[in-house]
Amino acid sequence: MIDATSTLLWEPTPDLIENGNISQYMRWLGSERGRSFDSYDELWQWSVDDIEGFWRSVWDYFQVKAHTPFTQVVAPSPSGNRVEGARWFTGAELNYAEHALSRKDGHPAIVFGHESGTLRTLSYAELWEMTARAAAGLRKLGVRKGDSVVAFMPNVPEAVAAMLAAASMGASWSSCPPEFGVGSVIDRFLQLEPSVLITVDGYTYNGKPFDSMGAVAAIQRGLPTLKGTVLLPYLYQATDAAGMGSTVLWDDFLVDGEDLTFEPVPFDHALWVLYSSGTTGVPKAIVHGHGGILVEHLKALVLHMDMGEDDRFFWFTTTGWMMWNYLVSGLLIGATVVLFDGSPAYPDMNALWSFAERAKITWAGVSASFIQGCMKAGIEPGKTLGLSALKVLGSTGAPLPPEAFAWVYGQLGSSVLLASISGGTDACTAFIQSCTLLPLYAGEMQCRALGCKVESFDEAGRPLIDDVGELVITNPMPSMPVRFLGDPDGHRLHESYFNVYLDVWRHGDWLKITPRGTCIIYGRSDSTLNRSGVRMGTSEFYRVVENLPNILDSLVIDTSQLGNQGKLLLFVVLRDGATLDGALRKRITGAIRTELSPRHVPDDVMAISEVPRTLNGKKLEVPVKKILNGVDMVKAVSVDALANRDALQPFIDLAKGIQLATKSS
């Protein structure tokens, strides 16, 4: 069993070194720009030292179609900031959807699978036709350039076509999956003042049907700007829109006979709106532009992820996570985008692996928690299924421990690259990426992304190497937010990213950059475990605790606040049949004492039935800390953003029963 960080797991083959996408790009730089590089490190350094030259090369290499040319690659903000508020490709007019639908042939554009086992394929020609009919339908409902279209939809082809239709006409898009609570959906969509809502009548999950008609009616009431609603019969084949006011069924919404056209829009014109993964207050509505997403995703998918038109690209996601938007961008390069709707564990933990086999997926992405769940379940997909088509497995959402790296290679073999990446909804991309020119070491992400000057800062803003600090970005990136909705003076955006270091993006993760340029994320910096001045990321804690045989999951909370030394509390989910007795407690604390530090031995260890998580699978560290420190649940967390609301109850009960924080002397 490989269990140590820095163990070499994968190396590029001579063919990848010679013919991989990034190698072809480097040869192009040599022939077209007169620039030669002997290593990825040299290429990365140039990409962040000469950001104008690098991003101009991306524009030219991918032959971006602009209806109006740009006059300047990057310019500082009107206030003079170099990073905050930087303006990209000024003067250019283009359209994201025009690039996503640059082909119109029989090549598969979308393969769609459902947890029930059904499989459906749409060609690029069919996707083009559906998008054209949807765009005509939106125009019939009165949607115009600058309007907003929102969707309460599962991960289905119709959602992709509707998004492209909105983008084609210069309308912005935003989506939530139908499992989101009504309040959470309204909190998000109300900020866009949408013209049209596209929805389904229901969905299935874990083999169970869930009717959405009551939720749809409530959402309609909560969005007073709606001109119409489009209803896709998904759960019930005979859904009737009668009595639902301005609601039209999907088939009646689609309009035949109109060609698909693409409205030229400025580079930073709103493409879609994503939301902060924060769990308190009204979510920040993050606007991304057509051009920024276009050039960033072309760079990421082709140069880092080594993807081409013959790939079948999959990421397990809902329409409410940025990875859905990232996945759909596979259309930009003519690849086949693979969608899945349903539970990743139905009928068992082999579900996604079986789907990968049936759909012949070549590039699959999942969450770190899914990989760890497969480990704990003891499944062996590499031995029981035919996964020979798979060449890359992506992982994101949380740090992936070395043991999980080892499990992947034990199952899939040394020919598969494990692309552990890290980024955020904020820029709709990964700052730390994979690379087919570099080796892979257990527990480490391969490299900092091209054009992304990621650094690790200490509290004084000094760069660190081989030490843990704040993940910061010290150069502008094209896909940084255009703006937040409802933030006319940019105050909320500034407070979110630029209020710690002057004109430097602080992302909120703990990062170590190793001497060889690889990266290790240690969890969120706002949920740090600080014991007697010794800081530790929560990912280190989880790695030790969840490696113990009887522990399925865990949550660690340091209840300390400014000026108060609180308690360090560990909550564990036990394997069936296990008991949190004295022997197991001793084993847990002993492992922490030996592998982490004596200062991080918890004050108490308690068993819970499940760890509270967001709908995107993130552990609720900060909201639980607030609850344990006496903050009312309504103020501490947006319950509609939770996957398992009832999992909060033990923490509410605990907060009522004991005083956790004691004033330091």
MIMIKOL-588850 format. One line per 2 residues: number of its first residue (from 1); their letters; for each residue z, y, x of C-alpha. Coordinates in pm, 1 decimal. Each point is the difference from the previous one (the first is absolute). Example, Ala and Ser with C-alpha at 12.3 -4.5 7.8 and 13.67 -1.06 7.14 Angstrom:
2
1	as	780.0 -450.0 1230.0  -66.0 344.0 137.0 $
This chain:
665
1	mi	0.0 0.0 0.0  -103.1 339.3 138.0 $
3	da	285.0 241.1 -66.6  -9.9 261.1 271.8 $
5	ts	-160.1 338.8 0.3  -271.7 38.9 266.3 $
7	tl	-123.7 -360.8 -16.9  -380.0 3.3 33.6 $
9	lw	-154.2 -147.2 -316.7  -365.4 103.3 -7.4 $
11	ep	-266.8 128.9 235.7  -352.4 122.6 -78.0 $
13	tp	-281.7 -242.6 67.6  -282.9 98.5 236.4 $
15	dl	-223.3 33.9 -306.8  237.1 248.3 -165.4 $
17	ie	31.8 198.3 321.2  -377.5 17.0 28.6 $
19	ng	-111.7 27.6 -362.3  296.3 122.4 -205.2 $
21	ni	-47.2 317.1 -201.2  209.2 213.7 230.1 $
23	sq	-197.0 -122.0 302.2  -324.2 98.1 -170.5 $
25	ym	144.2 343.4 -72.5  104.7 41.5 364.0 $
27	rw	-352.2 -88.2 114.5  -135.9 256.4 -244.9 $
29	lg	233.6 261.9 147.3  -140.9 -82.6 340.1 $
31	se	-364.3 25.2 -100.8  24.9 288.6 -249.5 $
33	rg	291.2 204.4 133.9  1.2 -89.8 367.6 $
35	rs	360.2 -121.3 -20.8  108.3 -332.9 143.4 $
37	fd	340.9 -162.4 -29.2  135.9 -304.9 177.1 $
39	sy	280.2 -77.5 -246.4  132.3 70.5 -345.7 $
41	de	273.7 214.8 152.3  -260.7 227.7 156.6 $
43	lw	-190.8 19.4 -328.4  317.0 82.0 -196.0 $
45	qw	101.5 269.3 246.6  -338.5 168.9 -32.8 $
47	sv	14.1 -27.0 -379.8  325.7 197.6 -13.6 $
49	dd	-75.1 240.7 286.6  -342.5 96.9 -136.1 $
51	ie	53.4 -31.2 -374.9  -305.8 207.8 -78.1 $
53	gf	-223.1 -215.6 218.9  147.7 -322.1 -136.3 $
55	wr	-29.2 84.6 -370.9  -347.5 143.9 49.8 $
57	sv	-95.2 -334.6 153.9  142.4 -185.2 -303.5 $
59	wd	-207.0 221.4 -230.7  -317.6 -64.0 199.1 $
61	yf	60.3 -369.3 72.8  45.5 -85.2 -367.4 $
63	qv	-279.8 233.3 -106.7  205.8 184.9 -257.2 $
65	ka	-225.9 137.7 -273.8  67.2 369.4 -52.7 $
67	ht	-187.8 209.6 -252.0  116.6 306.3 194.4 $
69	pf	75.7 -24.2 373.8  336.9 90.3 147.8 $
71	tq	45.6 311.9 209.2  314.7 -105.2 188.0 $
73	vv	165.3 -339.0 52.4  361.7 116.7 -11.4 $
75	ap	160.9 340.2 -37.7  364.3 108.4 -2.2 $
77	sp	165.1 100.0 -325.3  -20.4 363.4 -113.3 $
79	sg	357.9 40.9 124.6  -101.5 -122.6 345.0 $
81	nr	157.6 -345.8 -9.9  -200.4 -259.6 191.0 $
83	ve	121.8 -309.1 -190.0  151.6 119.2 -325.4 $
85	ga	-278.5 119.2 -225.1  -286.0 -69.2 242.6 $
87	rw	-343.9 24.1 -163.6  -266.2 -262.3 68.3 $
89	ft	-380.8 9.7 -0.1  -6.3 342.8 -158.2 $
91	ga	-311.2 74.6 -201.8  -100.0 -364.3 -48.4 $
93	el	-77.0 -130.5 -349.3  -15.7 -373.6 -67.0 $
95	ny	119.7 -268.0 -240.9  214.7 -306.7 69.3 $
97	ae	-159.8 -201.8 -282.3  -348.4 56.1 140.9 $
99	ha	109.4 -179.4 317.0  182.8 -276.7 -187.4 $
101	ls	-316.1 -70.8 -199.4  -251.0 44.0 279.8 $
103	rk	-144.7 -342.4 -77.5  -136.5 -116.0 -333.2 $
105	dg	-94.9 -363.1 53.9  113.9 -353.2 -76.4 $
107	hp	260.6 -14.9 277.0  348.1 -70.0 -146.6 $
109	ai	190.6 325.7 -38.8  309.5 -137.8 -172.6 $
111	vf	150.8 -345.8 -33.8  277.4 3.9 -259.0 $
113	gh	261.1 -268.2 -46.4  276.0 -38.1 -257.7 $
115	es	321.0 -200.2 31.2  -136.4 -229.0 -274.6 $
117	gt	-264.7 -119.9 244.3  -304.1 185.5 -131.7 $
119	lr	-244.1 141.3 253.9  -263.5 267.5 -66.8 $
121	tl	-259.2 163.3 227.1  -179.8 334.1 -35.9 $
123	sy	-294.1 88.6 219.7  -54.5 350.7 133.8 $
125	ae	-277.8 41.0 -256.5  239.3 -96.9 -281.2 $
127	lw	274.5 227.4 131.7  -250.2 286.1 23.0 $
129	em	-103.1 -56.4 -363.1  359.9 -19.8 -125.4 $
131	ta	89.1 315.7 192.6  -304.1 185.7 -136.7 $
133	ra	89.1 -98.0 -356.6  365.7 97.1 54.1 $
135	aa	-97.6 338.7 147.5  -220.4 66.7 -303.7 $
137	gl	289.8 -103.6 -222.0  235.2 242.1 174.6 $
139	rk	-251.2 283.0 -42.6  -25.9 -84.7 -370.1 $
141	lg	378.7 37.0 -23.8  -28.1 344.7 154.8 $
143	vr	105.2 -75.3 358.7  -135.0 247.6 252.4 $
145	kg	31.1 76.6 370.0  359.9 88.0 81.4 $
147	ds	147.5 -194.8 -294.3  229.5 -301.2 40.7 $
149	vv	-39.6 -358.3 -118.2  304.6 -229.3 -0.6 $
151	af	26.6 -374.2 -43.9  275.8 -232.3 -120.4 $
153	mp	-183.3 -302.5 129.5  42.4 -328.0 186.8 $
155	nv	-203.3 -79.5 310.2  -329.6 -71.8 -176.3 $
157	pe	-366.8 90.6 70.3  -5.1 246.8 -290.6 $
159	av	265.5 207.9 179.6  -219.3 20.2 310.5 $
161	aa	-305.9 102.3 -202.7  198.3 263.8 -188.7 $
163	ml	138.0 144.8 323.5  -348.9 21.3 151.2 $
165	aa	-133.2 153.3 -320.7  264.5 272.7 9.4 $
167	as	-63.8 63.2 370.1  -376.3 15.4 -50.4 $
169	mg	37.5 300.8 -229.1  271.9 175.4 202.4 $
171	as	290.2 -96.4 -228.9  321.5 -120.7 163.5 $
173	ws	149.9 -343.2 -62.2  350.3 -140.2 -20.8 $
175	sc	123.1 -342.3 -108.1  312.6 -197.5 -81.8 $
177	pp	26.9 -371.7 -74.6  99.5 -100.7 -355.1 $
179	ef	335.9 -136.6 117.0  116.7 357.1 76.4 $
181	gv	250.4 139.7 -247.1  -123.3 263.8 -244.0 $
183	gs	221.9 273.2 143.3  -122.4 -67.8 351.7 $
185	vi	-364.3 14.3 -111.6  44.8 326.7 -188.6 $
187	dr	190.7 155.8 292.3  -301.0 -73.7 218.2 $
189	fl	-292.3 70.5 -229.5  140.4 311.5 -167.2 $
191	ql	-32.2 184.7 331.9  -380.5 -45.2 -9.0 $
193	ep	-48.6 132.7 -355.5  -252.5 -282.5 -55.9 $
195	sv	-298.5 12.3 -230.7  -48.0 -375.5 -47.1 $
197	li	229.2 -303.2 12.0  -150.5 -343.2 69.2 $
199	tv	225.3 -292.0 -85.3  35.3 -364.0 -101.3 $
201	dg	163.9 -156.2 -302.8  221.3 -223.0 213.3 $
203	yt	11.1 -234.7 297.8  145.7 -327.6 117.9 $
205	yn	241.5 -60.9 285.9  157.4 -326.7 106.7 $
207	gk	-190.5 -163.2 -283.9  163.3 219.0 -265.2 $
209	pf	-181.3 253.6 -221.2  122.0 361.4 -18.8 $
211	ds	-124.4 224.3 -279.4  -63.9 359.1 113.1 $
213	mg	-99.1 163.5 -329.0  341.1 158.3 -60.3 $
215	av	3.0 138.2 353.4  -352.8 136.1 -40.3 $
217	aa	95.7 184.5 -317.3  302.9 152.4 172.5 $
219	iq	-209.2 106.8 299.8  -254.8 161.6 -231.1 $
221	rg	278.1 199.3 -166.1  130.7 106.3 340.2 $
223	lp	-336.2 134.8 124.4  -96.0 291.8 -225.7 $
225	tl	-315.5 90.4 195.6  -178.9 -328.5 -81.2 $
227	kg	-342.2 33.3 -159.3  -38.8 -374.0 -42.5 $
229	tv	123.9 -346.7 87.6  -210.6 -298.8 104.6 $
231	ll	148.0 -340.9 -79.1  -113.0 -313.9 182.2 $
233	py	85.0 -317.6 -198.3  162.6 -210.6 271.0 $
235	ly	284.6 -192.6 -154.9  -147.3 -28.8 -348.2 $
237	qa	-372.0 -51.8 -36.7  -2.0 145.7 -353.2 $
239	td	188.5 325.7 64.6  -79.7 264.4 -260.9 $
241	aa	22.9 373.9 83.3  20.6 95.3 -368.1 $
243	gm	292.6 226.2 -73.3  33.0 110.8 362.4 $
245	gs	-150.9 345.8 -40.8  -250.6 87.6 273.0 $
247	tv	8.0 -350.9 150.9  -326.4 -183.7 66.1 $
249	lw	-47.0 -358.1 116.0  -143.0 -52.6 350.0 $
251	dd	-334.3 -142.6 -115.0  -48.3 289.8 -241.3 $
253	fl	100.6 248.5 271.1  -276.8 -112.7 236.7 $
255	vd	-325.3 191.5 -51.2  -341.3 -144.9 83.5 $
257	ge	-310.1 171.7 124.2  140.1 262.1 237.3 $
259	dl	-53.4 -18.5 374.3  294.3 28.7 235.6 $
261	tf	9.8 331.7 184.8  246.4 126.9 258.6 $
263	ep	147.2 348.1 -21.6  21.9 163.1 345.6 $
265	vp	358.6 119.0 52.8  180.5 172.9 288.7 $
267	fd	150.5 -223.9 268.3  354.4 53.3 -131.8 $
269	ha	-88.4 -22.9 -371.7  250.6 -223.7 -183.4 $
271	lw	-107.4 -364.8 1.7  318.1 -166.7 -118.8 $
273	vl	369.6 67.1 -40.4  257.1 -240.7 141.5 $
275	ys	376.8 20.3 -32.0  286.0 -7.1 243.8 $
277	sg	180.5 -331.7 13.8  326.9 187.2 -41.9 $
279	tt	223.8 -134.7 -273.0  172.5 317.9 -115.5 $
281	gv	-124.6 298.1 -196.2  -354.5 63.1 -111.8 $
283	pk	-231.2 -165.7 255.1  -191.4 232.2 230.1 $
285	ai	-362.8 4.2 -112.7  -203.3 -19.5 321.5 $
287	vh	-358.9 123.8 -16.7  -254.2 -160.3 234.3 $
289	gh	-347.8 136.7 56.9  -341.7 -166.5 -16.9 $
291	gg	-85.9 66.1 361.5  335.7 -70.5 163.2 $
293	il	25.2 -342.9 -162.4  -364.6 -75.6 74.5 $
295	ve	8.9 58.5 376.5  348.2 -146.6 46.3 $
297	hl	-74.2 -322.0 -189.2  -336.0 -48.0 173.0 $
299	ka	178.8 29.2 332.8  285.9 -229.3 -101.0 $
301	lv	-198.3 -276.0 -171.4  -280.4 -23.0 254.4 $
303	lh	147.2 93.9 336.6  352.0 -136.5 -42.0 $
305	md	-36.9 -275.9 -256.5  -338.9 -116.3 135.1 $
307	mg	-141.6 -26.0 -348.9  -365.8 -24.4 -98.1 $
309	ed	-218.2 -59.0 -303.7  32.7 -378.3 24.8 $
311	dr	378.5 14.6 -32.0  198.7 -73.8 -312.9 $
313	ff	286.9 248.4 13.3  318.8 -65.4 -196.6 $
315	wf	339.9 161.1 -18.6  260.3 -109.0 -249.2 $
317	tt	81.9 321.9 -182.3  26.6 164.8 -336.3 $
319	tg	-178.0 319.0 -103.5  324.7 187.1 69.3 $
321	wm	12.6 -55.8 376.5  -213.8 183.2 255.4 $
323	mw	-128.6 -334.3 122.9  -211.9 -18.7 -317.9 $
325	ny	-179.7 317.9 103.8  -27.4 -129.1 356.1 $
327	lv	-140.5 -328.8 -128.7  -261.1 164.3 -222.6 $
329	sg	-127.7 186.0 306.6  -142.5 -331.9 118.5 $
331	ll	-295.8 104.0 -215.5  -69.7 282.7 247.3 $
333	ig	-125.8 -253.2 252.3  -181.2 -228.6 -243.0 $
335	at	260.8 -275.2 18.6  120.4 -214.4 -290.5 $
337	vv	329.2 126.8 -143.3  222.3 -277.8 -135.8 $
339	lf	240.3 85.9 -282.6  283.5 -210.3 -140.7 $
341	dg	207.3 59.8 -312.2  321.9 -188.9 -56.4 $
343	sp	301.4 -136.1 178.8  -26.4 -102.0 367.0 $
345	ay	243.7 -282.1 -74.7  -152.4 -153.2 -314.2 $
347	pd	3.4 -290.2 -43.5  158.1 -17.0 347.4 $
349	mn	-0.8 176.3 338.3  -335.0 -157.4 86.6 $
351	al	-176.4 208.8 -267.0  -149.6 268.5 225.1 $
353	ws	-89.0 -248.6 271.2  -182.0 -215.4 -256.4 $
355	fa	-178.7 311.3 -124.9  -103.6 84.7 357.2 $
357	er	-152.2 -346.6 29.9  -191.1 23.3 -331.6 $
359	ak	-122.3 354.9 57.0  -99.2 -73.4 362.8 $
361	it	195.1 302.7 121.8  -60.3 100.5 362.4 $
363	wa	241.4 296.3 22.2  322.5 -40.2 -200.2 $
365	gv	291.0 243.6 -23.4  347.8 -54.5 -141.9 $
367	sa	344.5 156.5 25.8  247.8 -91.3 270.5 $
369	sf	241.4 -116.7 -270.7  -262.6 -244.9 -130.7 $
371	iq	-37.8 -161.8 342.9  376.2 -29.3 33.3 $
373	gc	18.5 -144.0 -351.7  -251.8 -268.8 98.4 $
375	mk	211.9 -82.2 303.3  313.5 -35.6 -210.9 $
377	ag	-184.3 -212.4 -258.2  -101.8 -244.8 272.1 $
379	ie	-366.6 -14.1 -105.3  -274.3 -101.1 244.6 $
381	pg	-326.7 153.2 -122.9  -173.4 -49.6 332.2 $
383	kt	51.3 -373.9 -26.3  -71.7 -49.2 -370.6 $
385	lg	-287.1 243.2 -66.7  -341.0 77.7 144.3 $
387	ls	38.2 346.0 150.9  -267.9 -24.2 267.9 $
389	al	-175.9 314.7 -130.7  306.5 213.1 71.0 $
391	kv	-27.7 194.6 325.6  263.5 273.0 -49.6 $
393	lg	330.5 11.9 -187.8  135.3 349.9 -57.4 $
395	st	363.7 89.5 -61.2  163.0 329.6 -98.5 $
397	ga	269.9 148.7 -222.5  292.0 -79.4 232.2 $
399	pl	61.0 -107.6 359.5  -102.2 -359.2 67.5 $
401	pp	246.7 -187.1 225.2  -113.9 -223.0 289.5 $
403	ea	94.2 -313.2 -194.1  -251.6 93.2 -267.9 $
405	fa	-268.9 47.8 265.4  82.3 -349.3 120.7 $
407	wv	-24.0 -146.2 -350.7  -346.1 151.1 -46.8 $
409	yg	-127.8 -146.8 325.3  163.8 -332.6 -73.7 $
411	ql	-192.5 -11.4 -327.0  -333.0 166.5 75.8 $
413	gs	-49.5 -70.9 367.3  -90.3 216.5 296.5 $
415	sv	-345.7 102.2 -124.9  142.1 226.2 -275.2 $
417	ll	107.7 352.6 89.0  322.5 113.1 -165.3 $
419	as	-59.9 369.2 -68.3  347.0 142.5 -50.5 $
421	is	-54.0 368.7 -81.0  211.3 296.2 -106.2 $
423	gg	-77.9 329.6 -168.8  63.8 155.2 -334.3 $
425	td	-108.7 115.6 -340.6  27.4 354.1 133.4 $
427	ac	-322.8 -36.7 203.5  -131.6 -310.9 -180.4 $
429	ta	-51.6 -182.2 327.6  169.8 -171.0 291.0 $
431	fi	115.4 200.6 300.5  68.8 -316.5 197.5 $
433	qs	-287.1 -244.4 -7.3  -159.3 -323.3 113.3 $
435	ct	-269.8 -20.4 265.8  -231.5 -285.2 99.9 $
437	ll	-2.0 117.4 363.5  373.1 -49.8 47.9 $
439	pl	238.4 -295.5 22.9  265.8 -54.2 -265.6 $
441	ya	366.6 -51.5 76.7  262.9 -133.2 -239.8 $
443	ge	183.2 273.9 -184.2  -231.0 274.5 125.6 $
445	mq	-284.5 196.9 -156.9  -300.0 22.2 227.1 $
447	cr	-71.9 370.3 35.5  13.6 354.4 -123.2 $
449	al	-304.7 78.2 -212.7  -293.6 192.0 138.3 $
451	gc	22.2 371.2 -72.1  367.0 -33.5 -91.6 $
453	kv	239.6 137.3 260.5  305.8 -204.9 -90.6 $
455	es	302.8 66.5 216.2  368.3 -91.7 -2.3 $
457	fd	226.7 307.1 20.1  365.6 36.6 80.6 $
459	ea	213.2 251.2 -189.1  -111.6 281.9 230.7 $
461	gr	-369.3 -75.9 -54.3  -56.6 -168.3 335.8 $
463	pl	-243.9 -295.7 14.0  150.3 -341.3 68.7 $
465	id	-150.7 -315.9 147.6  179.4 -334.2 -26.0 $
467	dv	274.9 158.1 -207.8  47.0 43.0 -374.5 $
469	ge	-63.3 340.8 -155.5  -150.7 171.7 -300.8 $
471	lv	-362.5 -87.1 -77.8  -189.8 327.8 15.4 $
473	it	-366.1 102.5 -0.1  -77.8 295.2 223.6 $
475	np	-368.7 48.7 -83.1  -160.3 67.1 -338.0 $
477	mp	-176.6 -285.9 -183.1  -279.0 39.8 -258.6 $
479	sm	180.1 -210.4 -261.8  329.2 188.9 10.6 $
481	pv	75.7 134.8 -350.1  -218.6 280.9 -124.9 $
483	rf	300.4 116.5 -203.8  268.8 -110.6 -244.1 $
485	lg	-52.9 72.8 -367.2  246.1 256.6 -131.7 $
487	dp	60.2 135.1 349.7  -205.7 321.6 12.5 $
489	dg	158.7 142.0 313.6  18.8 -333.2 186.7 $
491	hr	379.9 6.4 18.0  53.4 -359.5 -114.7 $
493	lh	-267.8 -128.0 235.6  157.9 187.6 289.9 $
495	es	346.1 -132.6 -84.2  -135.3 -354.7 -24.7 $
497	yf	-159.7 -18.9 345.4  36.0 315.2 209.9 $
499	nv	359.1 119.2 -38.4  145.6 -181.1 303.1 $
501	yl	-241.2 67.0 287.3  -214.3 313.2 21.3 $
503	dv	-356.0 -72.5 -121.0  53.0 -374.3 55.2 $
505	wr	-24.5 -263.5 -276.4  325.2 -198.7 -22.2 $
507	hg	-69.0 -317.7 -190.6  351.8 -137.7 -47.9 $
509	dw	-25.3 -328.7 193.4  172.6 -112.7 318.4 $
511	lk	-259.0 -86.0 263.5  -5.5 -137.7 353.1 $
513	it	-317.9 26.6 206.8  4.4 -259.8 275.1 $
515	pr	-128.1 67.1 353.0  -314.0 -201.0 -83.2 $
517	gt	-73.8 216.0 -304.7  104.9 -239.7 -275.5 $
519	ci	231.6 119.1 -277.2  310.3 -130.1 -175.0 $
521	iy	127.7 148.8 -326.8  373.9 -30.5 -65.5 $
523	gr	16.5 116.7 -359.9  49.8 332.4 -173.0 $
525	sd	183.5 265.0 198.9  174.3 123.0 -316.3 $
527	st	172.4 -338.1 -42.2  120.8 -32.9 359.3 $
529	ln	309.5 -203.1 79.5  207.0 238.3 213.4 $
531	rs	323.1 -157.5 116.9  210.8 199.2 244.9 $
533	gv	-308.4 179.3 124.0  -210.0 -316.7 47.5 $
535	rm	-309.7 21.0 -224.0  -190.9 -303.8 -117.0 $
537	gt	-293.8 -50.5 -233.1  51.5 -223.9 -301.0 $
539	se	-289.4 -226.4 98.3  195.6 -123.5 301.6 $
541	fy	288.6 -86.5 -229.7  -218.4 -186.1 -249.0 $
543	rv	-166.3 -199.0 274.5  332.6 -143.5 115.6 $
545	ve	152.9 -57.7 -343.7  -306.0 -143.1 -174.4 $
547	nl	-63.5 -240.7 284.1  314.9 -188.2 -100.1 $
549	pn	-83.2 -317.1 -196.3  190.6 75.0 -322.9 $
551	il	-101.7 366.3 -32.8  -313.4 72.3 -204.3 $
553	ds	19.6 380.4 -4.7  238.1 279.5 93.2 $
555	lv	79.4 367.9 -33.4  213.4 197.0 244.9 $
557	id	146.8 339.5 -87.0  187.9 244.6 220.2 $
559	ts	186.6 220.0 -246.9  78.7 264.4 262.8 $
561	ql	-87.8 357.9 -83.4  6.9 320.9 199.9 $
563	gn	361.4 50.2 104.0  111.6 -333.6 -142.5 $
565	qg	22.4 -342.4 161.5  -79.7 -248.7 -274.2 $
567	kl	-16.1 -375.4 -20.9  -276.2 -230.7 116.3 $
569	ll	-69.6 -242.0 -283.2  -223.3 -306.3 6.7 $
571	fv	-133.3 -156.7 -318.2  -164.2 -341.8 19.6 $
573	vl	-208.8 -214.6 -233.9  88.6 -363.3 55.7 $
575	rd	-218.6 -305.8 -11.4  62.1 -223.1 -303.9 $
577	ga	309.8 -209.0 58.1  139.2 220.9 277.4 $
579	tl	341.1 168.4 -27.1  123.3 312.4 173.0 $
581	dg	312.5 -164.6 133.9  202.3 76.5 310.3 $
583	al	-223.0 -212.3 223.1  -320.1 176.7 -106.5 $
585	rk	162.9 343.0 30.2  110.0 -88.5 352.5 $
587	ri	-348.5 -120.4 87.0  -155.1 322.2 -133.0 $
589	tg	238.0 232.3 181.4  -22.3 -208.5 315.3 $
591	ai	-378.6 25.9 5.4  17.0 376.6 -51.9 $
593	rt	264.6 42.3 268.6  -198.0 -206.0 251.6 $
595	el	-357.5 107.0 -74.8  54.1 364.0 -104.8 $
597	sp	332.7 153.7 96.6  371.5 -32.8 -79.7 $
599	rh	-13.4 348.0 -151.4  -242.8 -119.7 -265.6 $
601	vp	209.7 -285.6 -133.9  25.9 87.5 -372.3 $
603	dd	326.8 101.1 -159.3  -77.1 -237.8 -283.4 $
605	vm	-260.6 -261.7 -94.3  -74.0 -55.7 -368.3 $
607	ai	-235.8 -231.9 -187.8  -247.7 140.1 -252.7 $
609	se	-263.7 -173.9 -210.5  -290.1 216.6 120.2 $
611	vp	-74.1 303.9 213.7  -114.3 301.7 -205.5 $
613	rt	-356.1 95.2 89.5  -266.1 247.2 -100.9 $
615	ln	-311.5 -120.8 -175.3  -164.9 0.6 343.3 $
617	gk	262.1 -235.5 141.2  203.8 246.4 208.6 $
619	kl	376.7 -50.8 17.4  200.4 276.1 -166.7 $
621	ev	213.8 95.4 298.0  44.3 375.0 -54.6 $
623	pv	45.5 -9.5 -381.8  259.8 -278.4 30.5 $
625	kk	181.6 204.4 264.7  9.8 292.9 -242.5 $
627	il	132.1 -219.4 -281.2  271.6 -142.3 223.4 $
629	ng	100.6 352.9 91.5  50.2 92.9 -363.2 $
631	vd	-335.1 150.4 -99.1  -90.6 -79.8 -359.2 $
633	mv	-274.8 -262.3 -22.8  -226.7 234.2 -198.6 $
635	ka	11.1 250.9 287.1  -12.4 -260.8 275.1 $
637	vs	-305.5 -192.5 -107.4  -296.9 9.3 -236.7 $
639	vd	57.5 -326.1 -183.8  -359.0 -18.2 -122.3 $
641	al	-108.9 -32.0 364.6  201.9 -319.9 45.9 $
643	an	-124.7 -356.3 -5.6  342.3 -137.7 -99.0 $
645	rd	214.0 261.9 -168.0  287.9 -239.1 -76.1 $
647	al	48.0 -59.5 373.0  169.0 342.5 23.7 $
649	qp	290.0 -95.1 -226.1  218.8 -165.3 270.5 $
651	fi	-14.9 319.7 205.3  88.4 216.5 -299.7 $
653	dl	296.8 -227.0 -70.2  103.9 9.3 364.6 $
655	ak	-14.5 379.8 11.8  231.8 21.2 -299.0 $
657	gi	247.8 -244.2 149.1  72.0 125.3 351.7 $
659	ql	-2.0 314.2 213.0  -254.3 -60.7 276.3 $
661	at	-8.6 312.3 215.5  306.9 118.3 190.2 $
663	ks	22.4 333.2 172.0  -28.2 -25.3 376.9 $
665	s	288.1 126.9 206.8 $
